[in-house]
Structures are given as C-alpha cells and as structure tokens.
Amino acid sequence: MPEQDQEFVEYIVKALVDQPEDVRTERTVDEMGVLITLFINPADMGQVIGRMGQTAKALRTLLRVVGAKHKARVNLKINEPEGSHRGHNSDRPSRSEHSDNSSMGEAPMPQSDAVSMDDDDFKL
C-alpha cells in the first residue's frame, strides 16, 4: 500500500489543529504491520487526543479501516512532545473544591434557598 494511510492521518490532523504546519508523520513497516508516528505542536495535543481520548480513538478506527482496505494492519502512535499538557489536571479544581457537599454526593444548595435558623427555633 502506498503512503495513503500516512497522507490520510496528516490530512485529518491538519484539519483539527491550530498549527497545521507543525504536523509531521513517520511511517515504518515491520512484521507487525504499519506504524504511523504522529508529531504535533504541544499546544495541539488536547485537540488531537480529544475529551477522554475519543478523537484519537476515532482517528485510529478510521486508520484501521483504511488499512483493512489494503489488507494491512495500521497503527497510530501519537508522540507526546515535551511541554504538552495532557494528563496534567493541575489547573482543574478538585472535586472537594467544587462544593462543600461534594464528598456526600449532594448538590450544593443555592444561596437563594438558604434558610437561617436561630437557636430559638429549636426550643420546645
């Protein structure tokens, strides 16, 4: 199979990222099949991986279909460049920072529904 699989990956990824000029692939063939290694700008990692890895999974599925058409096993490796932010959630608030009730699985009470009670309300 000519490099149609490699061209396919580059075409799709360039359409997804903000820096298409930084998209580059390497294609190697061995007894396991074809391996396409994708190199992208670190700032574009999130767009290529997608939420919960769904974009990368879809890209691999499509690439497998392209390979099957030519009776070849094609795999995609996304090279994680230095400086990428995938997997680092330091800028996301933790669950305990969202609300005081998050550890109990309850939704926080809106301020407008808050009721103030005095000690006198509990006297018999």
Secondary structure, 3 states (H helix, E strand, C coil): CCCHHHHHHHHHHHHHCCCHHHCEEEEEEECCEEEEEEECCHHHHHHHHCHHHHHHHHHHHHHHHHHHHCCCCEEEEECCCCCCCCCCCCCCCCHHHHCCCHHHCCCCCCHHHCCCCCHHHHCC
